[in-house]
Amino acid sequence: MRTMDLSAPFEGYLRQAPGISRDGDTVRLDATDVHYRQMNEAVRHAVREGAKRVVLDGVNGQRYIGTGLSTDVRIEVHGTPGNDLAMFMDGPAVEVFGNAQDGVGNTMNAGKVVVHGDAGDVLGYGMRGGRVFVRGDVGYRVGIHMKAYQDQVPIMVCGGKARDFFGEYMAGGMLVLLGMNSQFEGPVVGGYVGTGMHGGVIYIRGEIEPWQVGEECGIFIAGDEDMARLRPVLEEYCADQRMDVDEVLARPFTKLVPVSHRPYGKMYAY
Amino acid sequence: MNDLMLHDKSRYGGFDAARYREESPFKIHGGCGLMGICDESGALMSGQTAIRAMAIQRERGNGLGGGFAGYGIYPEFPDHFCFHMMYHDTAGKEAAESVFDEQFLVDLVEPMPTRPTRGITDAPLLWRYFVKPDPVRVEAAGMSDEDYVVHAVMRINSTVDGAFVASSGKNMGAFKGVGYPEEIGHYFRLEEYDGHTWIGHNRFPTNTPGWWGGAHPFTLLDWAIVHNGEISSYGINSRYLEQFGYKCTLGTDTEVAAYLFDLMLRRHGLPVELACKALASPLWSEIDRMPAGERELMASLRAVYGPAMLNGPFAIVLGFNGGMVALNDRIKLRPLVAARKGSVVMVASEESAIRAVMSGVDRVWAPKAGEPVIARVGGTELPTHDGLHLAPAEISCAVGGPAGACETLEVG
């Protein structure tokens, strides 16, 4: 920690460029106490200069990491990234060695986020492409309004348990919940799962009670065709999270799909 | 709240509205940030800890309000009520001091220690008073000391023009104003105070103007509340509180949460878990799925304390002399993260705030919506009920509290 200067207010972040070291096409940034604007500008600069791998050390609370980047750079985050990690992201691979906060993958278009910890609320809000793989628990409103179009199909896998409103207003893509690496007590997911859902599919490892699920969802046992779709996704997830795919697949999955693609089509019709 | 009429003390005392000229005329939409930390062993930590946790969440505010409350900070005056006061002008100071002289034995009066700080302008006059209720008047009023102090706070806030009570508890104080929290903390020299519990707030005013009295925390006695969100049930909550003698005069919704905790915890003797369930009631569909005893308890609680329910999105931290309680609305519309390391419990809007002041925590978790995180300094007596699984016969006692507790406090 920095020493305390009593002549001026303590500032949580320094408005200065992070310490930088380069090794080939890897750029390493020391983000300790650096404000998110300076840190993200350094990331963008490194990408413009051709870096293929950016390693961020000492991250704590800096927002918008990877936001809006549209290259195939690989970003490694050590610490606790701030809100809206990978927002509007369009290509990069972001790997977080720690927990993520709220709003990961907000409106993300392409690329991949791997979190080796837990993640917070509104994970994958409006996500429209790419992948988000979280090892542990996730919060409320995960996968809210995920959407898909033709080949753009977002996929999110959460290894722990989830709270209420999982897949709320979901319009497309695939949302998977395993219930395995969890510190939550109780069922694998809270209530209001898939409320307002009108597209896409939710797979939950194990079973789910009807009260947990929104009226717009049908509850099914995942069949062979579903497992054929799930297997390659879970193989990739398990490789990233160093988990045993056979153990993950050892229990049957529940499948939730919307019963109507326009559940509120008549709400405002006269 | 969007109701500027609330600012007009003419409802109570007949003063004009010029007193609010320090209010900002515009509003900006956004969020807020908060923190709370409590060492359950009673060990003290510097206010710098709270500043650090808020500074890391700077982006959650916009410089229109920051504040802190610390507990155990006045060990030399543990039995005095300490009034932290904000005055618009010397007339307000004189008027409030005449109330103190009339109702209290005043043992120390001094200006709040501050230092010139970049970003802090237009501060009101800031004074503190270490007082004890005049025992003759307390006896004549037939009140507890605490009710007597509440009476004085309501009297000053609702009738004394240009004077606001920032805090009024024993061995605690609120430090708040217009600025970023790290600037406010620096201004009030918080690193010179040591407390076992601290709460902090970074304000991003949405519905009411940014002004010194409107910064968080909001307090009564030693209850202090910081809040992120908006209480859309303010109207029904404030009318309910008026029945018990509380006057909502500060023009910000958060005020009701402080008074509701005072009502339920201090005056009704409700277990803290039940008070939290009254504020963030389980949905009826959840109550229907509960086991029989708990179902009846929750149904009774919603029936008795319906007007105390806080509707709308919120994350709040309540500080008090025995610790702190953090609580989310029942569908988790505002962020809250908790952690424990040994005897230290911490909550914040963002995990990064926890990481900024605690290394190597034992556990970090996201509390479930509507389920309080409670930290209690050892030896504190506060009614609690573990597990909430009461038998139906115990429900009326738990909800009703001690005999006579619900009697209305006469104010005015």
Boltz contact constraints between the chains, C-beta under 6 A:
constraints:
  - contact:
      token1: [A, 9]
      token2: [B, 182]
      max_distance: 6.0
  - contact:
      token1: [A, 9]
      token2: [B, 183]
      max_distance: 6.0
  - contact:
      token1: [A, 9]
      token2: [B, 186]
      max_distance: 6.0
  - contact:
      token1: [A, 10]
      token2: [B, 51]
      max_distance: 6.0
  - contact:
      token1: [A, 10]
      token2: [B, 55]
      max_distance: 6.0
  - contact:
      token1: [A, 10]
      token2: [B, 182]
      max_distance: 6.0
  - contact:
      token1: [A, 11]
      token2: [B, 55]
      max_distance: 6.0
  - contact:
      token1: [A, 12]
      token2: [B, 55]
      max_distance: 6.0
  - contact:
      token1: [A, 12]
      token2: [B, 56]
      max_distance: 6.0
  - contact:
      token1: [A, 12]
      token2: [B, 58]
      max_distance: 6.0
  - contact:
      token1: [A, 60]
      token2: [B, 352]
      max_distance: 6.0
  - contact:
      token1: [A, 60]
      token2: [B, 355]
      max_distance: 6.0
  - contact:
      token1: [A, 61]
      token2: [B, 56]
      max_distance: 6.0
  - contact:
      token1: [A, 61]
      token2: [B, 350]
      max_distance: 6.0
  - contact:
      token1: [A, 61]
      token2: [B, 352]
      max_distance: 6.0
  - contact:
      token1: [A, 80]
      token2: [B, 351]
      max_distance: 6.0
  - contact:
      token1: [A, 80]
      token2: [B, 352]
      max_distance: 6.0
  - contact:
      token1: [A, 80]
      token2: [B, 355]
      max_distance: 6.0
  - contact:
      token1: [A, 99]
      token2: [B, 351]
      max_distance: 6.0
  - contact:
      token1: [A, 101]
      token2: [B, 350]
      max_distance: 6.0
  - contact:
      token1: [A, 101]
      token2: [B, 351]
      max_distance: 6.0
  - contact:
      token1: [A, 102]
      token2: [B, 335]
      max_distance: 6.0
  - contact:
      token1: [A, 139]
      token2: [B, 366]
      max_distance: 6.0
  - contact:
      token1: [A, 140]
      token2: [B, 332]
      max_distance: 6.0
